[in-house]
Every structure is written in C-alpha cells, then in structure tokens.
Amino acid sequence: MTDHTQPQQPYYPPRPPYEPTRPITTEPGTTVWPSGSGGGFTPPPAEPAYAAAGPVPAGPVSRRRAKRGVGLMAAVAIAAAIGGGTATLVQQLTSDAPATTASSVVSGTNVSASSTGTVAGVAAAVSPSIVEISASSTSGESTGSGVIITGDGEIVTNNHVISGASEITVRTSDGKTYRADVVGKDPDKDLALIKLRNASGLKAATLGDSSKVRVGDEVVAIGSPEGLTGTVTSGIVSALDRDVTVAKDTEGSDSGQGQGQGQQQWDPRQGWPFEFGGQQFNGDTGSSKTTYKALQTDASLNPGNSGGALINMNGEIIGINSAMYSPSSSSGSTAGSVGLGFAIPVNTLKADLDALRSGGGS
C-alpha cells in the first residue's frame, strides 16, 4: 500500500491583538483619548449617572471613575443640605474644573460697622453737649436750650432765652444741674454766652463752617422743646440767608408799657415772636428789634428749641436755633411745627465769640 499523506497546510501564526492605545494626560483633570481609527482602542460610552452605584468592572481606570462618581454624588447631597455658599466650596474641592465664584451677595446681609452720617450717630455724639436752660424772672420762668462750647462750662444760647432773667439754672444731658451766670449778650444778633458755676469735664461741641452749608443738606436739631430735654429731630436745610427779624428783649416796650406788661406781649407756648417777609409770627415783636441772616430748616422746632443746636451729619454745629413758626389752633394752644424753623449761622457766632467773652457783643 502506498501511504497517501495529505499535504500539510502552511501554518500561519495568529495575528497578535493590538495593544490598546493609552490615554494621553495633558494636565490634571483633562484626559484625551486618541481616535479609534486604524484599529485603535475606542473607550466605552459614558456610564449613566446611576451606574456609579452599581458593580464596577475591575481596572485602574474604572476604579478611579467609580470613586469620583460616589464622591460627586455625596458632594451634591451635602450641597443641597447646606446651601449655595458652601456648595461652591464643595464644587471646588470635588470638581476637575475650577468652580465659578459667586459675584454678588444677598442684599441686606451687610450691616454698617459705623453710625457715622446717621441721625442716631449724630444724636449720640452731640446730645451730651446740649443743655436745657431755665431762666427765672419776675414774670415767671421760661425754658430754652444751649450748646456747651468749653469743657469748663461756657454755653452759647439765644439772647432772648436769658434776657431779663434773675436766676439761670442749667441741666445737662446726664441730669446734673448747675447755676449759671451771664458772661455777655449781643441782642443785635440774638446771641448770649453764659458760664456754669463749678463745672468741669463737660463735653464741648464742635463748631463747623456754615459757609459750606447748601440747600438740601441733611441736618439734625437737638434741644428741649416744651421742657423735653434732649429731643432730637431731623430734616434738611431748606433755604439760606433768610432775613429774620426778632425782638431784642423780653422786657419793656417802646409803647410805654411797664416791664411786666411788656413781657406778656408774646405767648411762650408759641415760641419767640419774629418777622419774615413783612409778616409777624408768634406775636408782636415790638419796635426794638433786629434782623439777621438765618438758615432755614424743615427739622421740627418747637418752643424750647431756642438756643439749641442745628447740626450737620458730621456732628458739627452749623447753627443756633432761634425762631420757628407754629400756628395756633382755635383753642389758643400750640398746633405744632410746620417745617419753618430758623437758625443763626455758626460763623456769626464764631465772629462774635470774643466780644461775648469780654462781656458784650460786637
């Protein structure tokens, strides 16, 4: 027999599999996979959001992605519980890409650390420098206000507040009372300077510059209307250089009346009488009177505010309150402030201060 041996088929070794293409990492957080063309490896499609919670195939890439998925879900849960500001921080700590910083904050969360420029701030700073003045005379007692200008008790007020007084009592903001003496008077400017007896350590007010005052500037008035010590009101400067005419004294009259009768020509409940624009307000000013340029304000002034302070928002005295219009009701009692008040500019006071300290006025 002849053995027939089948021809042996040529052996072709199997083609080795292609090695998967390795990812190229360009920078932290950014991975680039080469194209799958030419037999290259194509990464699997992105896993659904919930896949991170299920079984994850072994391998370094898969394990890393699983950890990131669980961490991200935990970060989202924490962010939902604790709010937006901390959520931004969590995003920055867990995300590959930088988080966008919030550009604004919720309105109303910022509280001013200083009360400078507020009515409350001005009142707190200047109220210790404002006093109540009680002036006693043969016809009774009147109440006004004053401004402390030195630590040892020099006080500026209106001349009409202390004119004719036989005794002057001053009460400071802390409730202490002092006797006071008249140092100098200037009826032509309706200014007076008094000095407390045995006073020291008082808080003096800061005198400002009335030439810098403008219509519309915010102001604060402090005084003792109707004996209500330390009353604070606010408003604006509504006009400048008003020609206000006031009586020079509370006593006497050019009509021949006696002192007691002359003092009864005006009603203290309505405030000191004055003239403006050819009209009389709050009573008859008589023939002994003077005219000065005044600041006009709509800050509420009432009887007893005379001699008190008109203050700017920096806490500086810009005027000495001197006159106000208050219409009377049918019963004859005061109806209240209508926003027409007048103050002697502080520059007038500063120019007259040396003369007042010497016993008179300029």
ROKELUM-865055 format. One line per 2 residues: number of its first residue (from 1); their letters; for each residue x, y, z of C-alpha. Coordinates in nm, 4 decimals, padded with zeros to 6 digits. Example, Ala and Ser with C-alpha at 12.3 -4.5 7.8 and 13.67 -1.06 7.14 Angstrom:
2
1 = AS = 01.2300,-00.4500,00.7800 | 01.3670,-00.1060,00.7140 $
//
This chain:
362
1 = MT = 00.0000,00.0000,00.0000 | 00.1068,00.3285,-00.0691 $
3 = DH = 00.0523,00.5677,00.2097 | -00.1123,00.8845,00.0878 $
5 = TQ = -00.0140,01.1647,00.3085 | -00.2254,01.4738,00.2828 $
7 = PQ = -00.0219,01.7769,00.2144 | 00.0311,01.9759,00.5238 $
9 = QP = -00.1326,02.3170,00.5207 | 00.1016,02.6025,00.5807 $
11 = YY = 00.0889,02.7338,00.9342 | 00.0118,03.0933,00.9808 $
13 = PP = 00.0522,03.2088,01.3374 | -00.2431,03.4068,01.4690 $
15 = RP = -00.2143,03.7775,01.4395 | -00.1328,03.9251,01.7766 $
17 = PY = -00.4018,04.1560,01.9155 | -00.3337,04.5213,01.9007 $
19 = EP = -00.2259,04.6782,02.2234 | -00.4884,04.9272,02.3436 $
21 = TR = -00.3902,05.2811,02.2885 | -00.3015,05.4519,02.6141 $
23 = PI = -00.4782,05.7760,02.7058 | -00.2769,06.0934,02.6890 $
25 = TT = -00.2999,06.3079,03.0007 | -00.2283,06.6712,02.9188 $
27 = EP = -00.2814,06.8295,03.2625 | -00.4555,06.7405,03.5861 $
29 = GT = -00.8236,06.6895,03.5236 | -00.8005,06.6651,03.1381 $
31 = TV = -00.7724,06.3263,02.9566 | -00.7529,06.2898,02.5756 $
33 = WP = -00.8174,05.9522,02.4029 | -00.6641,05.9012,02.0560 $
35 = SG = -00.9005,05.8241,01.7728 | -01.0217,05.4655,01.7359 $
37 = SG = -00.9456,05.4529,01.3625 | -00.6803,05.2174,01.2354 $
39 = GG = -00.7603,04.9512,01.4909 | -00.7056,05.1762,01.7909 $
41 = FT = -00.8967,05.1299,02.1087 | -01.2181,05.3253,02.1439 $
43 = PP = -01.3214,05.3987,02.5034 | -01.6604,05.2713,02.6084 $
45 = PA = -01.9533,05.5094,02.6089 | -02.0088,05.7230,02.9165 $
47 = EP = -02.1766,05.5429,03.2000 | -02.5222,05.6611,03.3100 $
49 = AY = -02.5353,05.8725,03.6240 | -02.6709,05.5834,03.8309 $
51 = AA = -02.4066,05.3355,03.7172 | -02.1635,05.4592,03.9811 $
53 = AG = -02.3766,05.2983,04.2491 | -02.3698,04.9523,04.0810 $
55 = PV = -02.0902,04.6988,04.0190 | -01.7880,04.8488,03.8555 $
57 = PA = -01.5519,04.6440,03.6342 | -01.2041,04.5940,03.7675 $
59 = GP = -00.9214,04.8046,03.6367 | -00.7458,05.1190,03.7412 $
61 = VS = -00.9499,05.3479,03.5145 | -01.2815,05.2018,03.6249 $
63 = RR = -01.1923,05.2144,03.9943 | -01.0913,05.5782,03.9671 $
65 = RA = -01.4095,05.6726,03.7884 | -01.6201,05.4856,04.0417 $
67 = KR = -01.4629,05.6738,04.3288 | -01.5236,06.0050,04.1538 $
69 = GV = -01.8856,05.9187,04.0915 | -01.9580,05.8310,04.4533 $
71 = GL = -01.7719,06.1399,04.5763 | -01.9605,06.3662,04.3390 $
73 = MA = -02.2988,06.2278,04.4455 | -02.2030,06.2806,04.8116 $
75 = AV = -02.0926,06.6378,04.7358 | -02.4228,06.7122,04.5623 $
77 = AI = -02.6160,06.5799,04.8607 | -02.4111,06.7887,05.1018 $
79 = AA = -02.4501,07.0992,04.8856 | -02.8276,07.0570,04.8744 $
81 = AI = -02.8374,07.0405,05.2523 | -02.6117,07.3311,05.3398 $
83 = GG = -02.6810,07.5879,05.0727 | -02.5222,07.7793,04.7897 $
85 = GT = -02.2169,07.9396,04.9511 | -02.0800,07.6095,05.0842 $
87 = AT = -02.1900,07.4278,04.7689 | -01.9456,07.6405,04.5739 $
89 = LV = -01.6691,07.5321,04.8101 | -01.7679,07.1655,04.7749 $
91 = QQ = -01.7665,07.2019,04.3962 | -01.4166,07.3458,04.4071 $
93 = LT = -01.2948,07.0547,04.6172 | -01.4589,06.7778,04.4121 $
95 = SD = -01.4662,06.9011,04.0540 | -01.1876,06.8681,03.7988 $
97 = AP = -01.2748,07.2110,03.6565 | -01.2447,07.5309,03.8624 $
99 = AT = -01.5761,07.6447,04.0091 | -01.7203,07.9829,03.9171 $
101 = TA = -01.7102,08.2201,04.2136 | -02.0356,08.3966,04.3037 $
103 = SS = -02.0181,08.7632,04.2031 | -02.2754,08.9042,04.4429 $
105 = VV = -02.4195,08.8576,04.7887 | -02.7758,08.8669,04.9089 $
107 = SG = -02.8953,09.2232,04.9543 | -02.9370,09.3281,05.3144 $
109 = TN = -02.6726,09.0999,05.4664 | -02.4127,09.3739,05.5061 $
111 = VS = -02.4513,09.5805,05.8236 | -02.2635,09.9064,05.8643 $
113 = AS = -01.9997,09.8893,06.1337 | -02.0224,10.2631,06.1989 $
115 = ST = -02.3092,10.5021,06.2642 | -02.1254,10.7985,06.1150 $
117 = GT = -02.3558,11.0050,05.8954 | -02.6768,10.8768,06.0552 $
119 = VA = -02.9233,11.0649,06.2738 | -02.8640,10.8133,06.5525 $
121 = GV = -02.4890,10.8618,06.5263 | -02.5152,11.2416,06.5342 $
123 = AA = -02.7565,11.2313,06.8284 | -02.5289,11.0011,07.0282 $
125 = AV = -02.2237,11.2167,06.9589 | -02.3725,11.5640,07.0181 $
127 = SP = -02.6522,11.5169,07.2750 | -02.4061,11.5355,07.5702 $
129 = SI = -02.3150,11.8877,07.4511 | -02.6745,12.0203,07.4544 $
131 = VE = -02.8324,12.1548,07.7743 | -03.1690,12.2755,07.8980 $
133 = IS = -03.1811,12.6317,08.0308 | -03.4421,12.7551,08.2783 $
135 = AS = -03.4490,13.1326,08.3192 | -03.6463,13.2787,08.6104 $
137 = ST = -03.7661,13.6375,08.6187 | -04.0291,13.8447,08.7965 $
139 = SG = -04.2852,13.7405,08.5366 | -04.2236,13.3673,08.5593 $
141 = ES = -03.9940,13.1059,08.4134 | -03.9064,13.0279,08.0539 $
143 = TG = -03.7257,12.7289,07.9064 | -03.4727,12.7191,07.6275 $
145 = SG = -03.1656,12.5289,07.5156 | -02.7923,12.5883,07.4921 $
147 = VI = -02.4722,12.4444,07.3443 | -02.1609,12.3662,07.5525 $
149 = IT = -01.8518,12.5066,07.3805 | -01.5863,12.4505,07.6504 $
151 = GD = -01.5245,12.1733,07.8997 | -01.5450,12.4147,08.1955 $
153 = GE = -01.8982,12.5234,08.1149 | -01.9181,12.8028,07.8578 $
155 = IV = -02.2587,12.7768,07.6911 | -02.3975,12.9615,07.3908 $
157 = TN = -02.7696,13.0328,07.3671 | -03.0111,13.2939,07.2322 $
159 = NH = -03.0220,13.6313,07.3995 | -03.3991,13.6107,07.4230 $
161 = VI = -03.3726,13.2901,07.6297 | -03.1875,13.4556,07.9218 $
163 = SG = -03.2780,13.8253,07.8756 | -03.4247,13.9710,08.1933 $
165 = AS = -03.3548,13.6584,08.3994 | -03.2676,13.6967,08.7661 $
167 = EI = -03.1633,13.3344,08.8005 | -03.0434,13.0802,08.5431 $
169 = TV = -03.0421,12.7046,08.6004 | -02.8862,12.4621,08.3525 $
171 = RT = -02.9441,12.0877,08.3324 | -02.7012,11.8730,08.1357 $
173 = SD = -02.7831,11.5535,07.9468 | -02.6723,11.3364,08.2409 $
175 = GK = -02.9285,11.5030,08.4704 | -02.6889,11.7255,08.6677 $
177 = TY = -02.7983,12.0836,08.7403 | -02.5821,12.3938,08.7669 $
179 = RA = -02.6326,12.7604,08.8382 | -02.5098,12.9862,08.5602 $
181 = DV = -02.4112,13.3493,08.5161 | -02.4381,13.5694,08.2088 $
183 = VG = -02.0962,13.6450,08.0578 | -02.2009,13.8522,07.7578 $
185 = KD = -02.5031,13.9368,07.5417 | -02.5496,14.0591,07.1865 $
187 = PD = -02.9167,14.1494,07.1327 | -02.8446,14.2592,06.7740 $
189 = KD = -02.7503,13.9012,06.6834 | -02.9785,13.7357,06.9411 $
191 = LA = -02.6780,13.5609,07.0978 | -02.5655,13.5207,07.4576 $
193 = LI = -02.2847,13.3464,07.6449 | -02.3344,13.2041,07.9944 $
195 = KL = -02.0941,13.0183,08.2250 | -02.1739,12.7356,08.4638 $
197 = RN = -02.0519,12.7552,08.8211 | -01.8057,12.4880,08.9372 $
199 = AS = -01.8287,12.2797,08.6218 | -01.5531,12.0737,08.4633 $
201 = GL = -01.5072,11.7785,08.2314 | -01.8040,11.8647,08.0129 $
203 = KA = -01.8188,11.7536,07.6508 | -01.7821,12.0531,07.4213 $
205 = AT = -01.9481,12.0603,07.0813 | -01.7514,12.1043,06.7598 $
207 = LG = -01.8284,12.4268,06.5738 | -01.8496,12.3758,06.1980 $
209 = DS = -01.8460,12.6103,05.8993 | -02.1840,12.7484,05.7948 $
211 = SK = -02.0391,12.8909,05.4716 | -02.0230,12.5333,05.3387 $
213 = VR = -02.3903,12.4621,05.4046 | -02.6020,12.4002,05.0948 $
215 = VG = -02.9753,12.3794,05.0387 | -03.0763,12.0169,05.0710 $
217 = DE = -02.8067,11.9236,05.3252 | -02.9354,11.6885,05.5927 $
219 = VV = -02.9397,11.8313,05.9453 | -03.0295,11.7293,06.2992 $
221 = AI = -03.1786,11.9601,06.5645 | -03.1354,11.8896,06.9362 $
223 = GS = -03.2961,12.0894,07.2152 | -03.5567,12.0944,07.4903 $
225 = PE = -03.8932,12.1770,07.3309 | -04.1638,12.2209,07.5946 $
227 = GL = -03.9066,12.1144,07.8549 | -03.8497,11.7725,07.6926 $
229 = TG = -03.4731,11.7582,07.7362 | -03.2621,11.6019,07.4624 $
231 = TV = -03.5299,11.5895,07.1934 | -03.3870,11.5017,06.8509 $
233 = TS = -03.5472,11.5905,06.5170 | -03.4087,11.5814,06.1648 $
235 = GI = -03.4664,11.7359,05.8248 | -03.2820,11.9379,05.5634 $
237 = VS = -03.1630,12.2926,05.5095 | -03.4500,12.4359,05.3058 $
239 = AL = -03.3122,12.7849,05.2378 | -03.0157,13.0120,05.3067 $
241 = DR = -02.9749,13.3790,05.4047 | -03.3314,13.4388,05.5206 $
243 = DV = -03.3775,13.7878,05.6667 | -03.5374,13.7097,06.0024 $
245 = TV = -03.6382,13.9905,06.2389 | -03.6702,13.9276,06.6129 $
247 = AK = -03.7324,14.1402,06.9214 | -03.4195,14.2353,07.1133 $
249 = DT = -03.5527,14.1759,07.4635 | -03.8333,14.0107,07.6537 $
251 = EG = -03.8649,14.3059,07.8835 | -04.0013,14.6517,07.8282 $
253 = SD = -04.1816,14.8046,07.5320 | -04.1484,15.1167,07.3268 $
255 = SG = -04.5221,15.1763,07.3683 | -04.4762,15.2920,07.7286 $
257 = QG = -04.5878,14.9713,07.8980 | -04.4143,14.8521,08.2136 $
259 = QG = -04.1747,14.5625,08.2265 | -04.4295,14.3085,08.3454 $
261 = QG = -04.6832,14.4077,08.0815 | -04.4202,14.4132,07.8099 $
263 = QQ = -04.3168,14.0585,07.8875 | -04.6724,13.9412,07.8361 $
265 = QW = -04.6897,14.0627,07.4752 | -04.5819,13.7238,07.3466 $
267 = DP = -04.7089,13.3758,07.4196 | -04.4273,13.1435,07.5291 $
269 = RQ = -04.6346,12.8462,07.4119 | -04.5986,12.9718,07.0561 $
271 = GW = -04.2273,13.0454,07.0661 | -04.0358,13.3684,07.0359 $
273 = PF = -04.2079,13.6245,06.8059 | -04.0327,13.7033,06.4785 $
275 = EF = -04.0972,13.8696,06.1439 | -04.0290,13.7406,05.7981 $
277 = GG = -04.1337,13.8749,05.4599 | -04.3189,14.1669,05.6164 $
279 = QQ = -04.5360,13.9426,05.8346 | -04.5334,13.8813,06.2086 $
281 = FN = -04.5366,13.5348,06.3601 | -04.5948,13.4129,06.7156 $
283 = GD = -04.6808,13.7600,06.8465 | -04.5760,14.1228,06.8193 $
285 = TG = -04.2019,14.1832,06.8016 | -04.2436,14.5468,06.9107 $
287 = SS = -04.0254,14.8275,06.7807 | -03.6977,14.7218,06.9494 $
289 = KT = -03.5857,14.4518,06.7105 | -03.3006,14.3308,06.4979 $
291 = TY = -03.2606,14.1467,06.1682 | -03.0056,13.8777,06.0816 $
293 = KA = -02.9393,13.6288,05.8034 | -03.0619,13.2825,05.9023 $
295 = LQ = -03.0512,12.9241,05.7853 | -03.3989,12.7870,05.7188 $
297 = TD = -03.4747,12.4256,05.8048 | -03.7718,12.1911,05.7992 $
299 = AS = -03.6396,11.9990,06.1009 | -03.9137,12.0219,06.3630 $
301 = LN = -03.8526,12.3117,06.6049 | -04.0911,12.3934,06.8879 $
303 = PG = -04.0965,12.6334,07.1864 | -03.7895,12.5492,07.3972 $
305 = NS = -03.5675,12.4667,07.0978 | -03.4376,12.8258,07.1006 $
307 = GG = -03.0645,12.8316,07.1708 | -03.0207,12.4656,07.0787 $
309 = AL = -02.8097,12.3225,06.8005 | -02.8591,12.2696,06.4299 $
311 = IN = -02.6041,12.0030,06.3357 | -02.4701,11.8619,06.0109 $
313 = MN = -02.4232,11.4890,05.9528 | -02.0582,11.5090,06.0604 $
315 = GE = -02.1699,11.6103,06.4105 | -02.0629,11.9743,06.3710 $
317 = II = -02.2717,12.2687,06.4898 | -02.3744,12.4781,06.1895 $
319 = GI = -02.6373,12.6971,06.3548 | -02.8047,12.8073,06.6782 $
321 = NS = -03.1798,12.7550,06.6535 | -03.3566,13.0827,06.7183 $
323 = AM = -03.7040,13.1105,06.5682 | -03.9862,12.8915,06.4444 $
325 = YS = -04.3358,12.9352,06.3128 | -04.6080,12.7426,06.4888 $
327 = PS = -04.9697,12.8243,06.4059 | -05.2251,12.8263,06.6880 $
329 = SS = -05.5387,12.6189,06.6986 | -05.8781,12.7678,06.7760 $
331 = SG = -05.8266,12.6937,07.1473 | -05.5133,12.9093,07.1509 $
333 = ST = -05.2709,12.6241,07.2183 | -04.9749,12.5438,07.0001 $
335 = AG = -05.0647,12.3404,06.6908 | -04.7098,12.2214,06.6306 $
337 = SV = -04.4207,12.2680,06.3927 | -04.5000,12.3201,06.0249 $
339 = GL = -04.1432,12.2925,05.8993 | -04.0450,12.6591,05.9154 $
341 = GF = -03.7522,12.6985,06.1512 | -03.4583,12.9378,06.1508 $
343 = AI = -03.1070,12.9196,06.2930 | -02.8301,13.1747,06.3377 $
345 = PV = -02.5315,13.0582,06.1256 | -02.2444,12.9304,06.3392 $
347 = NT = -01.9996,13.1589,06.1561 | -02.1923,13.4543,06.3009 $
349 = LK = -02.1379,13.3074,06.6470 | -01.7675,13.2425,06.5897 $
351 = AD = -01.7136,13.6017,06.4731 | -01.8917,13.7308,06.7856 $
353 = LD = -01.7445,13.4914,07.0415 | -01.4528,13.7058,07.1599 $
355 = AL = -01.6835,14.0020,07.2119 | -01.9264,13.7877,07.4100 $
357 = RS = -01.6434,13.6622,07.6323 | -01.5420,14.0206,07.7021 $
359 = GG = -01.8872,14.0995,07.8346 | -02.0725,14.2341,07.5331 $
361 = GS = -02.1355,14.1876,07.1645 | -01.9799,14.3247,06.8509 $
//
